[in-house]
Amino acid sequence: MHGANLGFRLDAYRAAGGWPRLPEHEDRHLVDAMLAAEVPATAGPPVTTSGRLHGRVGGGFSGYLRGLRDVR
């Protein structure tokens, strides 16, 4: 799971302890913390996310997309 299109309310953010200070995957850790705090979640409407293959960190969403490309 990635948080490429992540939205949340301020009270949910605070209940989860805010953004963890990590070099990458901070979105995934925030979502895990929200789920642990029993913050209600929804899939919401579908969104279009950037298809870029080079991002600011190697293990982010662009790295995930590169991995999908390499599987073909």
Secondary structure, DSSP 8 states (H G I E B T S, - for coil): ---TT----HHHHHHTTS----SS-HHHHHHHHHHHTT------S-------S--SSTTSHHHHHHHHHHH-
